[in-house]
Amino acid sequence: MRSKRDRVLSAVSTVATVGMFGLLALLVVGAAARAGGVAWARLWAAAAGTTLLCAAGLVLALPLGIAAAATTTVFGLRRRRRHHIDRFLSAMASLPSIVYGLVVAQVLLVTGSSGYLAAALALGAMAAPFVYVATREALEAVSPRLREAALALGADRWQYLRQVLLPAALPGILTGTVLTVARVAGETAILLIVAFTIAPQTGDAGVPAALPLDLFAFLSQSSSWKSSAATYLLVLLAIVLALNAVAIYIRAGQRRGR
C-alpha cells in the first residue's frame, strides 16, 4: 500500500514539475514575441557569466565548507570549540549578502583587482557557510557503524574520512551544493555593488556579465525594455527551479538507497 502511494505521489510530482517548466517555456516565448525579439546573444552571454561566477564562487566555498565540516565532525574538536565554530558560521550564513559585497569592495578599492575577482570572492564567501551546514548535516547522518567498522579494520581518521565517510555522505553534500548554487545564481546585491559602485571608481571595465545585472538594467530603463526584462526573469527563474529539481532528485535517490 505504501509503495503504491509513493508511486502515485511521485507521478503527480513529475507531472506538476513538467507542467511548470512547460508553462515557463510558454511564458518565455510569449515575452520574447511581445518584445519584438530578444537580444539572445546578450542573454547567452549573461547566462554564461552567471555560470562562471557560480563556478568561481564554488571553487572557494567548497574546500572551505567541506574542510570546516570535516574538522568539526571527524577530528574530535572539543564541544565548546565546535559550538563556537557552529555559531560563527551560522552568523555568517545569516548576514545580508550586501555585507559581503561591501567588505570585498573595500579590498577591490585598495588593490585595484578585477570586478570578476571581487564578485567571485564575495559569492564564495557568502556560499561557504551554507556548504558547511549542508556538509556537516550530511556527515552526521552517516551511520556510526561505518566509523566503528573502519576503525576496527585499522583505518585512521583521514582514511575513514576520505574512503568511507565522504563517499557515504556525497549525496547529501551534492544536494546542499546544488541548493547553494541556486542561491548564488540569483544573487543581485553583490553584483550591483561591484558593477555600479566600485568598478567605476577603479576604472575597471571588467564588470561581470550576469542575468541579475541585465535584469536590473532592463527594469531601470524605459517601458520598451520590460518584455526583455520579463524574459530574463523567467530564464533566471527556470535556472533556479531546475537546480532545485536536481537537488530533490539527488535527495530522493539517497533515500531510495538507504
N, C-alpha and C positions, 0 to 999 in steps of 0.2 A: 504493500500500500504506500509506504513511504517513498520507495523508488519511483513508483508511478507518479506520485505527487511532485517529486523533484523533476521528473522529465517534463511534466506539464508546465511547471514554473519556468524551467529552462527554455522551453519552446516559446512561451509567452514573452519572456525577456528578450529572446532572439528576435522575434517578430517586431517587438517595440523598438529595439535598437536599430534594426534595418529600416523600419519606417521613419524613425527620427532622422537618420542620415539621409534617407531619400528626400524627406521634407527639406532638410538643409540644402541639398543639392538643387532642388527646385527653387528655393529662395535665392541661392547664389545666381542661378541662371536668370531668374526674373530681375534681380537687382542689376545684373550686367546688361540686360536688354533695356531697362529703363535708363541706364547711364549712357546708352548710345555707344557702348563699347568701353571696356576697361583696359587700362594700360597693363596688359598681362606681363610684359617684361618687367615692369616695376613691381608687380605683385610677386612674381617668382623671385626677384632679387630680394625683396623684403622677407619672403619665406625662407630663402637660403640664409639670409643674415640672422634671422631668428634661430635657425638650426645651428649655425656656427656659434652664436652666443651661448646657447644652451649647452652645446658640447664643450666649449671652453670653460663654462662655469662648472660643469660636472668634473672636468679634469682636476679642478681644485677641490670641489666638495666631496667627491667620492673617497679619495685617500684619507682626508682629514676625518670625515664622518665615520668611516669603517674602522680606522685606526683607533679613534677615541672610544667607539663602542666595544671593540675587541679588548682594549686596555681595561675598561671598567668591568667587563663581563668575565673575561678569561683569566687575566693575570692577577687576580686576587687583591685589588685595592681595598684598603680599609673602608668600612661602611661610611664613616664620616667624610672621607676624601671623595668617595664615589658620590655621596649626596651633594657635595659642593659642586662637582662637575656636572651632575644632572641639573641642578638648579641654575648654574651658569648658562648651560646650553639651552635650557628651556626658556630662560630670559632672552637669550639671543634669538630664539625662534619667534618670540612674541614681539620683537622690535618691529616698528613700521619699516617697510623697505626703503623709504626715503632716507632713513638714518644711515643705512649702508651706502647709499649714493652720496650723501654729504661727506661722510668720512673718506671714502675713496676719492671724492672730488678734491679734497684738500691735498691728497698725495699727488693727484694729477697736476694741480696748480704748481706744486713745488718742483716736481720732477719733469714736468712737460711731457708726460707719457701720452701714448695714443689713446683716443677715445674708445677704441675697441678694447684695449687692455683694461681701461678703467671700468667699462661696463662688465667685462668678463670677471674681473676681480670682485666687483660688488655683487654680481649674481652668484658667484661661487661662495662668497662669504654668507650670503643670505640662505643658500641651499644647504650648506654644511650641517647646521643644526637639525634640519629635517631628515637628512640622510642618517645622522647619528641616532635619532629617535627610532627611525624605521629599522635600522640595523640592530640596535640594542634589543628591540622587541622581538625581532626575528631570531637572534641568538638565544634569548632567554626562553623562546618557545620550543627549542630543540630539547628532546628528552635527555634528562641527566644520565640515563643508562648508557648513552653513547659515550659520554665522558668517562664513566666508570670502566666501560669495556676498553676504551682506547688507553687509559692509564694502566689498566691491568695487563695490557699487551706490551707495555714498556714505552709507550709514546710520551714524549714530553709535551709541555703546553703548546709550544709552537707547532709541533707536528699535529697535535689534536686540533688546533685552530685551523691550520692550512688544509689538512687532509680529511677532516671529519666534520668539524663544526660549520665552517663556511659553505661547503657543498650542501650540507643539510639545510642551512638557513638561506640558501641562494634565492629560492622563490620569494620569500618574504622581503629580502633585500631588493630584489628587482621590482617588486610591487611598490615599495616605498620610493625607489629611484624614479620610476615612471611617473608617480604622482608628483614628485618634486619637479620633474621636467615640465609637467603640465602647469605647475605654479610659476616656474621661471619663464615659460614661453609667453604667458600673459602679463608679465611684469612691465609696468609702464613708468612708474615714478623714477626708478634708477636711470632708465634710458633718457627720460626728459631732462634730468639734471645734467647728464653728460652732453646731450645734443644741443640744448638751448641755453645752458647757463655756463658750463665750464669750457666746452670746446671753443666758443667764440672768443673767450678771454685768452686762451693759449694759442689761438691761430691754428688749431688742429682741424684739418679738413677731413680727417678720418672718422666722421660721425657714423656710428653703426647703423646700418640699414636693418630695420626690423618692422614687423607687422604693427605692433602697438604705436610706433613712432609715425608711420604713414597714416594710420587711422586717426591719430591726434591731429596731424597736419590737415587731413581732409575735413575733419569736423570743424577746424578753425577757419576754413575758407568759406567761400560763397556757397549758396544753396545748390549750385550746379554740381558740386562735388559730393553731395550727400549720398547719391546712389553708389558711387565708388566706395565711400566710407562704409556703407551697408555691406557691400561685397567683401571688403577687407574684414569687417567684423564677423561675418558669417564664416569666412575661411579660418580665422583665428579660433572661433568657437568650435568649428569642426575638428581642428587640430587638438584642442583641449579635450573634447569629448572622445576622440579616437584614443588618446593617451589613457584616459580613464577606463575606456573599454578594454584596452590591453592590460591594465592593472587588474581589472576584475577577472579577466580570463586567466591571468597568471595565478591569482589567488584561488580561483575555482580549481585549477589544475593541482595546486598544492593540497587542497582539501581532499580531492579525489585520491591523491597519492598516499594519504595517511591511512 
